[in-house]
Amino acid sequence: MTSTEDRKTPLYEAHKGLNAKVVSFHGWLLPIQYTGIIEEHNATRTKAGLFDISHLGKLEVSGRSAKQFLQKIFTNNIEKAAPGGIVYSPLCNDNGGTLDDAFIYYAGGDRYILIVNASTFEKDFAWMRSHNAEGADIKDINDSLGGIAIQGPASQQILSHFCKAYIDQLKHRHFVETEVDGSYALLSRSGYTGEDGFEMFIPAGKSIKVWNDILAAGKGYGLIPAGLGARDTLRLEAGCPLYGVDTDESKTPLESGLEKTLDLSKDFIGKKAILERKAKGIKEVLVGFKMLDRAIPRTGYIIEKSGKNAGIVTSGTYSPTLKENIGFAYVAPENSKTGGTFDVIIHGEKKRAVVVDTPFYRRKK
């Protein structure tokens, strides 16, 4: 999309009023930062950050055949979620390649709400409709809902002033349909940042009021607005791969470290191809690493082992929390063991790195 085609979220005017630096992100105009990425990152880790997530794709799947349809298109088992539960799952093509990853909210009965990536929404919607032999009702609810996430140690305390539900009783990876600041809200507790946090999808027309009210009430707790820049450093510290950066259609969940989301006891699109690739042996796998030498890894940097090309960096950044340089990379399985080292080629120079377990950061509960 060109800049003239970029869409504004329901919170666009609020961002402009806060003098945010707004950029084009997968067809949406979104804040990359307000006061600074590191400040927004640290506030989320220690107090609270408020994020615009309106751009995320939102679909509702319902009807008597809804579960059967979702079981077919998603690799994970939808039945893992009781009403109010959330299942995370890749969506694969016939070759086992990852089309997207999604959160499936089970609202009870025959009703499910899917939260997908902004960059893949149209592709996902078309794929689902073209594979809907079961006749499930697939509804685009994107424009009707805005999205706000509050993340960080103070998030529950701040949000409790606005929420009708008893959110202290809401478990991780669960949701409730309730009221927030007097408006309907699909409120979940998942925390893509690695912190405790809540995501709310509310009527688009109510978004600015809810945003402003939470921001005003949260100031006393240290809440500040946070943009895409902080979201990226936070999710990387939390060990969360980003679709389109750390995984895509060329990778199956086997390569991208998502084998635990494959329920091989059921049939799903791509299962046969994934099993064939597993039997042959995968040639690369996503690993976390940190730099031993002083240098920041970036997307696309080449990795070498014993002077030979051995992989590629997909994500990399300076970690404000750990005060280290960290990243994700695809390497051969024999180079993926924790403690193993390799070189990252940065500006023509070899810089040493070591494979580490992820997440890089784990909050104290």
N, C-alpha and C positions, 0 to 999 in steps of 0.2 A: 504493500500500500504506500502511496505517496502521502506527504504531510497533509494535503488538501482532503484526503479521504479518511484521515484518522478520526476516530470517534472519541467523544468526550464522555467520561463516566459521570454519574449523577453528582459526584463530588468535585468536579472540575473547578467550579467557581470558588469552592472552599480552598482548594490548593492555590489558586491564583491570589486569593486574599491573604494567604500565608506566605506569599512570595516564594513559593516552591520553584525549583528548577524542573520544568516539565519537559519530558522527552516523548518521542514516539516509541511505543513498545507493542509489537505485534498488532498494529492497527489501532492502538488506543493511546490517548494522551494521558500520561501518568507522571507523578512526581518521582524523580530519581533521588532528590534530597531536598531538605528544607534548610537546616542549619549546618549540616555536614554529616557524612556517612558514619564516621567514627563516633561522633557524639550521639547520633540516633541509634547506632548499634549498642553502645554502652548503656544508654538509657533503657533499652529493651532488656538487656541482660540484668540490670540492677534495679530497675523501677518498672517502667512500662512504655511501650511504643504503640502508636495508633496507625494502622495501615489501611489504604484503600485497596480492596480486593474485588471491586465491582467488575473488573475485566474478566474474571474467571468465568468459564462457560457453565451454564446451568440448564439441565434438562430434567424433565419429569417423565418417568416411564411407569405406566400403570396398565391395569387390565388383568384378566384371568391368566394370560400367558406371559406376564411380565417377568416372573421369576425364571421360567424356562428359557426365555429369550436372553436374559442377563447371564444365566449360567452358561449359555452357549458362547457369548461374545467375550466374557471376561475369564481370565485364567484362574482367578481365585474363587473360592467357594462362597457364593452369595449367602448361603444359609448360615454362615458363621455369625451373622448379625441377627439378634433378636430385634423386635421393634425398638427404635431409638438407638440402634447400633450402627456403626460405620465400618465398611470393609474397604481396604485399599487394594487396588488391582490394576495390573497392566491390561491393555486392550491390544490384541495382536492380530496381524493379518495372516493369510493362509500360509505364508512362509515362516511364521513364528516371529517376524519382526514386530517391534513395539510401535504401534500407532500412537499410543498415548498412555498416560497413567491417570487414574481417576479415583475419587472417593465416592463410594456408593452408600447413600443414606437410606436405611430401611425405615419407612414411616409407618409400617404396619399394613396388614391386609395385602392388597395387590399394588401398593404405591411405593415407588422408589424415586429418590432425587439424586442426580449425578452431578458432581462438580468436576469439571475437566479443565484442561489448560486453555488459555485464551488463544494461543497460536494454532491450536488444532481443533477448535470448536466446530467450524464448518465441515472440516474433513471427518470428524467423529460423527457428526449428525448425519452426514450423507452415508457414511459407512453403515451406521446402525439401521437407517431406513432401507438400504439396499440388501441387508441381511436379515430383515424382519419377516421371515416366512411364518413365524408364530402369530403375527398379527397384534403384537403389543402396541399400546398407544404411546407414542413418543412425542413429547411436547417441548417446544422451545420456550423456556421461561426466562431467557436471558435479559430482555429489555425490561421486564416487570420488576426485577430485583436489583438493588445496589448491594454492595458488600463492604463490610468493615471488620477488621481484625484488631483486637487488643491483645497484646502479647507482653509477658513479663511477670515478675514476682508479685506486682501490685495489681495485676489485671482483675483478679476475682474481687478484691476489695473495692475497686473502682466500679466495676460493672454491677455489683450487688445493689448499688443505689438506684439502678435503672431497670433491673430485670424483675419480672413478675415471678419467675421460677426460682426455686432454691438452688442456685448454681453451685453451691458448695457440695451438693449431692450429685452433680453431673460428673460422671466418670470420663476419663480420657478415652478418645475415639467413640464418644457418644454425643447425641444431640437431643434437643427438645424443641418443639414448636411452642412459642410463648410470646410475650410482649416485652419489648425493650423500649424504654422511654415513650410508652404509650402506643407503639406501633407493633404490628405483627413481626416476628423474627424467627427464622430458622437458625437456632443457636447451637453451635457445636463447640467441642473442646478437643482440639487436636494439637495445635502448636507446631507449625512448620519451622519455627525459629529455634526449637530446642528448649524453649521456656514453656512454662504453663501459659495457656492462652486460649482465647475464645474467638470464633469466627461467627459473624452474624450476617444473614442475608435478609434484607428488609425492603419494603416497598421503595422503588426508586425515588418517588417524590418526597419521601420522608428522610432520605439519607443525609442531607445537609443538616437538618435539625438534630438528628441523632449524633452525627459526627461532632457538631459544635457543642452540644450539651455534654457529651462524654469528655471532650477535650477540656472544657471549662472546669468540670468537676474534678478531673484528673490532675490538674496543675499542682494541687497541694500534695499529690503523691509522687510528683516528678514525671508525670506522663507528658510525652511530646510526640508530635507527628513524625512518622518515619517513612522513607521512600524506598524505591526499588534497590538502591545501592546497599542500604543496610539489610534489606530482606535477603540479598544475595550473600553477603558475608555471614549473616546469621544462619542461613540454611546450610551453607557449606561447613561451618563449624559443627552444626548438628548432624552432619553426615548424610544430608538429603540430596540425592542426585536430582538434577533439573532436566526435565524433558526438553529435547531439542538441543541440549548442550552436552549432557552426560549420557544420554541414550536417545535413540531414534529408530527409524524403521530398519536400519541395517543391523541392529543389535536385538537379540532375543533377551528375555529376562535372565537367561543363563549367564550371558556376558556382563550384564549390567548389575549383577549382584542381587537380583530379585527372585532367585530360585524358590525362596520360601513362599512366594505368592503364587506358585504353580500348584494347583490341586490336580494331581495326575490320576485321582480316583474318578474324575468325571471327564466328559468330553467337552472340548472347547475349540474354537477356531485357532489353528496354529499348533495344536498339540502334537500332531503327527510329525510336523517339521521340527519342532523343538526336541522331541524324543530322538529323532534321527541325528540331529546335531549333537545331542548329548552323547549318543552312542559313538559317534566319530571322534568326539573330543573337541572342546572349544579351543580356539586359537588365541583368544585374548579375554581378559577379565578386568573389570573396573576395580581399582584399588585406591585407597587413600595414602597420601604421602606427605611428609614435611621436609622442608629444605634443611640440610646440614650447613651448606654454605649460605652466605648472606645474599639472597636474591629472591625476587617474587616471580613465581611461575604464572604463566598466562595461557589462556585457551589457544591451542594450536602449536605450542612449543614441542619440539621433538625430544624424545627420550632415547638415550644410548646406553648400551651395556657392553662393556669391553670394546668400545669403539664402533659398535654396530647399531644400526637403527633398531630400537626395541619397544617403541610405543609412542603414544602422543598424550599430551596434557589436554584434558577437557575443561576443567575448572581450576582456577588458582587465585589466591588472594593473600593479603596480609591479614592475619587473624588478630583483631583488636583485643580479644579476650585472652588468648594464649600468648600474644606477643611473638608469634612465630609465623613463618610463611608456609601455607598448606595448599593442598590441591587434590584433585581426582585425576587419574590417568588410566588409559588402557595399556596393559602390558601382557606379555605371554604368561601363561599359568606358572611356568617355572620361575618367573621373576616376581611373582605375586606374594611370596611368603613374607609375613611380618618380620621386620628386621633386615630384610634384603635391601641392597642399595643399587642405585643407578644414577646416571647423569642426566640432568635437564639442560638442554642447549639454550642458553639465554644470551641474546645479543652476541652470538658466535662463540661464547665461552661455555665450558663444561662446569656445571654447578652440581654438587653432590646432593642427593636426596635419599631418604629412607622410607620404606613402606611401613605404615602404622595402621593399627586397628581404628575403625571408625565406630561411633562418632568421634570426632576430634575433641568435642566438648560435651560433657554430660552434666546437667544441672543437679545440684544437691536438693533432694526432696525433703 
